[in-house]
């Protein structure tokens, strides 16, 4: 069966196409991504502006058309924090559902964490023991831990890289050092109050991270990991990230694009992502994370296969 998932996130609208059958690993066939950076279209009253709705429409229509070209038999559509929290979110979603041609499921933050955790568990298998998962999106940070396919603890906190950039780091490029420190103190405060249930869980055997933000940071501050099979695997130490974060903050967004792993679509918010990643790892006592290739979209497809 050829399955597709349209992920309407805070940064991008991303279509993933996979061929899947019972008992087999899902095989990716196509991917189509449109960068929207929805957080920049959020008005002071919490609504998404007309310009933002226009960009979303175009992105969703493009994803649906791409899916049709690839002969998708079943399509899922997911929306995460930006649409979940928008004051006009219900109206926007109704419009986007017509353009996607399928219902759009609005995921709660903890459900985002659970689906991403499922993807990581299937990727690493039971031999990885207790997993601790970190995922930084545009609007939120997801954290989950557990020994099964469903995590014991799953939570979401509003520390996404796009959200934090918009709130703290837009006054100057590169950002002012005082603004970076204000962001750091905010992240520490939010994490201090939020991570208690995770900190009380047994220590993880393996800490993993997903999302484009973590992948970009690992390309910059991490190192390749030797694994069987094809493709690159990356790991990143907390002390290496802590060394790179102030250097990133001293560069303009244009200058950051010459660094490995940081493209134009990620350059503006990578500083906020680095601060949140560093503080999350510190709050949870994580010295090193391994970057997991699978995340929310793969988790959604795996869950759908389980239900078929």
Secondary structure as UniProt FT lines:
FT   STRAND          2..8
FT   STRAND          12..19
FT   TURN            22..23
FT   STRAND          27..35
FT   HELIX           38..41
FT   TURN            44..45
FT   HELIX           50..69
FT   TURN            70..71
FT   STRAND          74..79
FT   HELIX           81..85
FT   TURN            87..88
FT   HELIX           89..100
FT   STRAND          104..106
FT   HELIX           109..124
FT   HELIX           126..128
FT   STRAND          131..136
FT   STRAND          141..146
FT   STRAND          153..157
FT   HELIX           161..168
FT   HELIX           177..194
FT   HELIX           196..200
FT   STRAND          206..210
FT   HELIX           212..221
FT   STRAND          223..224
FT   STRAND          234..237
FT   HELIX           238..249
FT   HELIX           253..256
FT   TURN            257..258
FT   TURN            260..261
FT   HELIX           264..267
FT   TURN            268..269
FT   HELIX           270..283
FT   TURN            284..285
FT   STRAND          288..291
FT   HELIX           296..307
//
